[in-house]
Amino acid sequence: MMRAFAIAVFGVCVACAAQAGNGWVKYEGNPVMGDPVNLGTCFDVNVIKGSDTAFSMYFSWRPKKAIALVKGDDGATWSKPTICLAADPVSGWEDDLNRSCTVFKARVYHMWYTGQARGYSKIGYATSRDGVAFTRVSKLPVMISEHPWEGFSVMNPYVRWDAARGVWRMWYAAGETYEPNVLCYAESKDGLKWEKSLLNPIFVKGAKDSWEQDRIGGCEVHPLPDGRWVMFYIGYSDIHTARIGAAISPDGVTRWTRLKTNPIVSPTPDTFDASACYKPSVFRDEKGDRWLLWYNGRNTNKGEYIGLVIHKGLDLE
């Protein structure tokens, strides 16, 4: 059964929201997914255009050690979760499963996800015909840590298909396992074998005493109508305090310019996200002339749940 909120279908009422700052407004009914009693911790979402509903949200379901799916039409009201891919302790690298990205291409759903075991994170690949039940393409990870800047772990894959060049493009986080340190880039023709950029890491922490002075975390990268690319990412002032920022690049790899309005989403005292705002997933709603941004918020040790933020207007600068 879907949760009831006082919002219009496919539209969040601005009157039902709380100001987040810099033009981004937090939905008053947050969190929209997860609770301490029924679902537990829900984090690191990936929201895509749905087939039978407006949105499909793939999220990391910590109590189940799995990737789960919910569907909805307004961005705030979601169906009952269905597990799409569960952990596989027999594999040796997937004791926990989380942090995924799903792409629909040629009538197949392609999912890249993070498997964790023994203090390391690696990236796996699975596919599905219906977007619900996924099957692993390989029993082994398709990406592992190999370079000094990748530390112990690679995680948080975000993938897009480049039809013009016939390649998959992946942006991923790397570094420590508890929280990563940098963002990197790779390309693949088949989704299995990845060639990492010689320019890695492509995005690193900010200046000393800035809101992102400690490290950088998971991201999503989206094309803009003028040919540029915008990255939404996590920035950490310390390992326990996180906010969300955005940066723009001419090619999605180099010459990133951070928005002057950063951070765009920050913790709000005495709420579910009082300590940190993590992993953004965004939807550019041209019909509604707005951006929708989902993220997972944390309040000390009380769990992590999914929130929604709205930016009226498509211009981010």
N, C-alpha and C positions, 0 to 999 in steps of 0.2 A: 504494500500500500504506500502511495506517495505521501510525503509530508505536505501539509497545507500551509501556504503562505499567502498573504494579501498582496499578490502581484498579478499582473496581466500576463497572458500566455506570450512567451518569447520576449517579454519586456519587464525589466525590473523597475518598479516605481521609484523615482528619485526621492519622493517624499518619504519612502521607507528605507532610507539609507543614512549612514553616518559618514561625515567627511574624513577622508584618509589623507588629504593634502595633495597639492600640486595637480589638481584637477581629477584625481582619482578618488572615488567615493566608495566606502565600504558599505555593503548591504547590511541593513539593520538586523536582519534575521540570521546573521552568521552565528555559528558555523552552519553550512548547508549540508554537510556530510560528516558523519562520525559523532560519537557520544560516548561517555564513560560506561554506559549500561548495556546498550544493544550492539553497537558495531565496534566500539573501541577505537584505537588509533587508525586513522585513514590519512595517507600522506602521498606526496609526490604524484600529482595527477597529470594526466594527459587527456585533454578534451579535444575531440574531433567532431566533424559534421556527421550526424547520425543518418542512418538509412530510413528507419521508420519513425524516428523522432528527430527533433532539431539537433540534439547533442548526444554523443556517447562519451562517457567519462570512464577512462581506465585509471584505477588508482591502486596504490599499494596498501594492502589490508594486513597490518602487522599481526593481529591475533591469529590469522590464518596462514601467514607466511606465503601470501599469494597475490597475484594480480587479479583484481575483480573489476566487473563492469556494471555501471548503472546508466540509465537513460533518462532524458528529460527534455522538455520543450522550452523552459524559461530560464535555465541556468541556475536555478535555486531549488527546484523541486525535483527529486530524483527517485527512481524506481528502487525496488529491493535489489541488493547486490547479487551478482552471479559470478562465481569463480571461473576465470578464463584459463589460468595457468597456475598450477600449484608447485611448491618446492619439491625437489627430488633429492633427498639426502643420499641416495645411492650413487648419485653422479660424482660426488666428491667436491663439487664447487657450488652447489645450489641448496645448502641447508636453509637459507632464507631467499626469498624471491621478491623483488620490488623494482621500483624506478624504471618504468617502461615507456615506450613510444610506439604507437600503432599508426600505420599508413595503409590506406585502401588504394590498391593499384591493380588494374586488369582483373577485376572481380575476385581479388584475393586480399585478405588482410595480413599485413606483414608487421610483426611485433619484434622489437629489440628490447631486451630487458636486462636487469642486473641480477646476477646470482652472487650470493655471499656465503663464505665458509672459511673458518680458521683465520679470521682477521683480514681476508682479502675479498675484493670485488672484481668480477669479470662480467663481460657482456655476452648474452646469448641471443638466439634468433629462432622465432617460431612463426607459423602461418596458420591461417584459418579461412574457411570458405564463408562462414556465417558471422565472423567477428566475435563469436562467443567462445567456442571450444577451439583452443589452439594446440597445435602439435609441433614439437621441436624439429627444426630442420637438421640440426646437428646436436649430438650428445655432448660435444665439446664446446667450450666458449668460442665465439668468433672474434673476440678481441680480448687481449690481456695486457697487463702492464709490462712494458719493455724498455722504457727509457727513464733516465733519472728524474725528469720532471713529472713522470706519471706515478712515482712513489710506489705504494703497495697496491693501488687499485685504480681501475677504470670503471666508470658508472654513469648513470643518468644520460643514456644515449638519447639524442633528439635527431630524427632522420627525416629527410625530404627526398623526393624523387625529382631529378633534373631531367625532364623529358628531352630538352634540346641537346643535351650532351649524352644522354643515355646512361647516367650514373646515379647511384644513391649518394647523398651527402649526409655525413654524420658530424654533429657537434657533441662532444662528450666531456664530462668532468673527470679529473684524475688527481691523484695524490694520496692523502691519508684516507683510511677506510671510514672513520667516524664522520668526518666532514672532508670533502676534497679541497684542493688548493688552487687549481687552474682549470682553464677550459682549452680543449684541443679540437682538432678537425681531421677528418679522414674521408676517403671516397671508396666506393666499391661498385663493380658492375653487376654482381650477383647477390649482394647482401651477406655473403659469407666471408669472402676474402677482402680485407680492408687495407688500403694503402694510407698510412698516416702522413700528414703534411710535414714537410721539412721545416715549416715555419712554426711548428708547435713549440711551446704553448701559444695559442693565438690571442689569449686574453688572460690578464693576471690581476692581482689585487691592486687597490688604489694606493694613494699617497699616505704617508704616516699621518696619524690623527684624523684620517677620513672615516666615513661610515663603513668603508670596505677595506680598511687597512690590514686586516688579518688574512683573508683568503677570499676566493671566488668559488661559487658552487654551480648547481645545475641550471640549465638554460633552455629556452626555446628561441628559434630564429625564424623570422617571417619576412617574406618579400613585401616591399612597398610599391605602390603604383608607378613611382618614378624610377624604378630599377634598383633602388638601394635596399638594404636589409636592416631590420631592427632586431636586436637581441634583448630579450628579457632574462635577467639572471639574478642569482642570489649573491649578495655581498655581506661579508661578516666583519663587524668591528672587533669582535673576539669570537672564540669558537662557540660560544653559547648565545650570541646575539646576532641576529640576521635581519636584513631588510632586502627589498627588491628594487633593482634599478634597471635601466635600459640604455642601450648604446646603438649607434647607427654606423653601418659600414657600406662602402660602395659595392663590395663583392661578397660580403658575408664571411670574410676571412681576415682581411687586413684593414688597417686605418680606421679602427673603431673610435668613434667620438661619443663620449658619455653625455646623456642629456643633462642640461643645466638644472633641470628640475629634480634630479636624483637626490635621495631615493624616492621612488614613486609610491611605495607601500612600506609602512613602518609599523612596529608594534603599537597597540593601543592599551594604555594602562587599565588594569582591572577587567580585562576581557580574555577570551580564549587564546588570543595571540599576543599577550602582554610581554612575552619574552623574545619571540622570534617570528619572522614571516619568511617562509621557505618556498622553494620550487614553483615558479609561476607557469601557468599554461594559459594561453590567450586565444581569443577569437576576434578577428576583425569583422565587425558587423556593419557592412556597408549600408544595408537597408535601414538599420536603426541608427546610423551615424554615430557609432560608438565602438569602444573596445570593451570586451569582457575579459576579466582576468581572475583565474582561480589559483589558490595557493594553500599551503598548509601552515597553520599557525600553532604556536606552542606557548603554554603558560607554565613555566617551571617544569615540574614532573607530573603534570595533570593530563598528559596525553597530547596528541596532535590531531587536529581536525581541519576540514576543508572550509575555506571562506571564499567569498566572491567580492570582487571590486569592479566598479564601472567607471569608464572614462567617457564622458559625453564629447562627441566630436572625434574625428579620425586623425587630426593633426596632433602629433606628440611633441613637437618642438616649440 
